[in-house]
Amino acid sequence: MVLTINVAVLLAVIIIVRLRRRTEARKRSDEQLTVVIVLVFGVLVAPTAFGQGIADVVGQLADGITDSGR
């Protein structure tokens, strides 16, 4: 039996666990590590179909906000 772990899913779980902690308990280095983990997660998810869907939705949202400001 071979067990495979998707790194993006693992990072998503780590991000959720880290963000559930209380804000007062975080140090600056702890917050910086969370940012690095989130950036790596973004790089891993971006080339997938799910990542492209998120990019499309965010792009449409940004276009809608820009058009409403005109």
ZAMARVEX-203453 format. One line per 3 residues: their letters; for each residue x, y, z of N, C-alpha, C. Coordinates in pm, 1 decimal. Example, Ala and Ser with C-alpha at 12.3 -4.5 7.8 and 13.67 -1.06 7.14 Angstrom:
as	1319.0 -569.0 780.0 1230.0 -450.0 780.0 1320.0 -330.0 780.0 | 1285.0 -225.0 708.0 1367.0 -106.0 714.0 1290.0 3.0 787.0
//
This chain:
mvl	84.6 -117.2 0.0 0.0 0.0 0.0 89.4 123.8 0.0 | 60.0 215.3 -90.8 137.4 338.5 -101.9 47.8 454.2 -60.5 | 99.8 536.2 29.1 25.2 652.4 75.9 86.8 776.7 13.8
tin	5.6 853.0 -57.7 54.5 977.6 -115.8 -14.8 1093.8 -47.6 | 59.2 1200.4 -28.1 4.8 1320.4 34.9 23.9 1436.6 -61.4 | -82.6 1502.3 -93.4 -74.7 1620.9 -176.5 -19.2 1734.1 -90.4
vav	90.5 1793.7 -133.3 156.3 1897.3 -53.8 66.1 2018.3 -36.3 | -10.9 2053.3 -138.1 -100.7 2168.5 -127.8 -207.3 2144.2 -21.2 | -260.6 2022.4 -15.0 -361.8 1990.8 86.1 -299.8 1994.6 225.4
lla	-179.4 1941.2 237.4 -109.3 1945.0 365.6 -85.4 2088.3 411.3 | -41.3 2174.2 319.2 -19.9 2314.9 354.8 -151.4 2384.2 390.3 | -259.8 2349.6 322.9 -389.6 2408.3 355.4 -430.3 2372.8 497.7
vii	-408.7 2249.7 537.3 -440.7 2207.5 674.1 -352.7 2283.5 774.0 | -224.0 2295.8 744.0 -133.8 2369.2 833.4 -177.0 2515.0 846.0 | -216.0 2576.7 736.2 -260.6 2716.3 738.9 -384.3 2731.5 827.0
ivr	-480.1 2641.6 811.2 -603.2 2649.1 891.2 -571.6 2635.2 1039.5 | -485.0 2540.4 1073.7 -448.8 2520.3 1214.8 -378.0 2643.7 1270.3 | -286.5 2700.4 1192.3 -210.6 2816.9 1239.7 -299.7 2939.8 1254.6
lrr	-396.4 2957.8 1166.2 -482.0 3076.3 1171.7 -592.3 3065.7 1276.7 | -618.3 2946.5 1325.9 -722.0 2929.9 1428.6 -674.7 2972.8 1566.3 | -542.6 2984.8 1584.6 -490.6 3024.6 1715.2 -523.8 3170.9 1743.6
rte	-521.9 3205.1 1868.6 -553.0 3342.3 1907.6 -445.6 3438.1 1857.5 | -486.6 3558.4 1822.8 -394.9 3658.3 1769.3 -293.4 3701.8 1873.9 | -334.4 3711.3 1999.7 -243.7 3759.8 2104.8 -127.1 3663.9 2127.2
ark	-143.9 3537.1 2091.1 -41.3 3438.1 2118.4 67.1 3433.6 2010.0 | 53.6 3514.0 1905.4 147.6 3506.3 1794.3 263.6 3603.1 1812.0 | 379.9 3555.8 1775.8 498.4 3640.7 1772.5 519.5 3688.1 1630.1
rsd	608.0 3783.5 1612.5 636.5 3834.8 1478.7 692.0 3724.6 1389.2 | 782.9 3644.4 1440.9 840.8 3536.2 1361.2 735.0 3432.0 1324.8 | 639.6 3410.4 1413.9 531.3 3316.7 1387.9 443.6 3367.4 1272.9
eql	415.5 3496.2 1271.8 335.5 3554.5 1164.4 411.1 3550.3 1031.7 | 542.1 3573.4 1036.0 622.1 3567.8 913.5 624.0 3426.2 856.5 | 633.3 3326.2 942.1 630.1 3187.7 896.4 495.8 3155.6 832.0
tvv	387.7 3206.5 888.8 254.9 3184.8 831.3 246.5 3246.5 692.5 | 301.4 3366.3 676.3 301.2 3432.3 545.3 379.0 3350.1 443.3 | 493.8 3298.1 481.6 574.4 3216.2 391.0 498.0 3089.9 351.3
ivl	432.7 3026.4 446.8 354.9 2905.7 417.6 241.6 2937.1 321.3 | 173.4 3049.2 341.7 63.6 3087.9 253.0 115.6 3117.4 112.5 | 230.7 3182.1 101.2 287.8 3209.9 -30.8 324.6 3080.8 -104.0
vfg	384.5 2986.8 -33.6 418.2 2858.2 -94.9 291.4 2786.1 -138.5 | 187.0 2792.1 -56.1 58.7 2731.3 -91.0 3.8 2794.1 -219.2 | 12.1 2925.8 -228.5 -35.2 2994.9 -348.5 39.9 2952.9 -472.6
vlv	170.1 2936.0 -461.2 251.8 2892.2 -575.4 214.1 2749.9 -617.3 | 185.3 2664.7 -521.0 149.1 2526.7 -553.1 9.8 2515.6 -614.3 | -81.8 2600.9 -571.4 -220.8 2591.7 -617.5 -241.7 2666.6 -748.6
apt	-162.4 2769.9 -775.3 -183.7 2856.5 -891.5 -191.3 2782.1 -1025.1 | -103.0 2687.9 -1054.3 -110.9 2623.5 -1186.3 -224.0 2521.5 -1200.7 | -295.2 2490.2 -1095.1 -403.1 2391.7 -1103.3 -529.9 2455.8 -1157.4
afg	-625.9 2373.3 -1195.9 -754.4 2423.5 -1245.1 -826.1 2502.2 -1136.2 | -814.9 2455.0 -1011.7 -876.3 2525.8 -898.8 -814.8 2665.1 -883.2 | -683.3 2673.5 -892.1 -614.7 2802.0 -880.5 -651.4 2896.3 -993.3
qgi	-663.9 2843.1 -1114.7 -702.8 2926.5 -1228.5 -846.2 2977.6 -1211.7 | -933.0 2894.7 -1155.7 -1070.8 2937.9 -1129.0 -1075.2 3051.0 -1028.2 | -995.1 3040.0 -924.0 -988.6 3146.9 -823.7 -935.1 3274.6 -886.6
adv	-830.7 3262.5 -969.5 -773.8 3380.0 -1036.0 -877.4 3447.4 -1126.9 | -957.0 3367.8 -1197.0 -1061.2 3423.2 -1283.8 -1167.0 3498.0 -1202.6 | -1210.3 3439.0 -1091.6 -1312.0 3502.4 -1006.9 -1259.2 3633.6 -948.6
vgq	-1136.3 3631.6 -899.5 -1077.4 3753.1 -842.2 -1059.6 3859.5 -950.7 | -1019.3 3817.9 -1069.9 -1004.6 3912.5 -1181.2 -1137.6 3975.4 -1220.1 | -1243.5 3895.9 -1225.9 -1376.0 3949.1 -1257.4 -1424.2 4044.6 -1148.7
lad	-1395.7 4009.0 -1023.3 -1433.3 4095.7 -911.8 -1359.6 4229.0 -920.0 | -1231.6 4223.9 -951.0 -1152.6 4346.8 -964.3 -1202.4 4431.5 -1081.5 | -1236.3 4366.6 -1192.8 -1290.4 4440.2 -1307.3 -1423.2 4505.8 -1271.2
git	-1506.9 4434.0 -1198.1 -1636.1 4490.2 -1157.1 -1619.9 4609.3 -1065.7 | -1524.1 4602.9 -974.0 -1500.3 4715.7 -883.7 -1445.0 4833.8 -961.1 | -1355.4 4807.0 -1055.9 -1298.1 4914.6 -1137.1 -1405.8 4980.2 -1223.2
dsg	-1493.0 4897.7 -1284.4 -1598.7 4953.1 -1368.6 -1700.8 5032.3 -1287.9 | -1729.1 4990.6 -1164.5 -1827.0 5061.9 -1082.5 -1772.5 5196.4 -1035.4 | -1640.1 5210.9 -1033.8 -1579.7 5337.2 -991.0 -1578.1 5442.5 -1101.1
r	-1607.4 5400.9 -1221.8 -1605.7 5496.2 -1336.0 -1737.0 5563.8 -1355.7
//
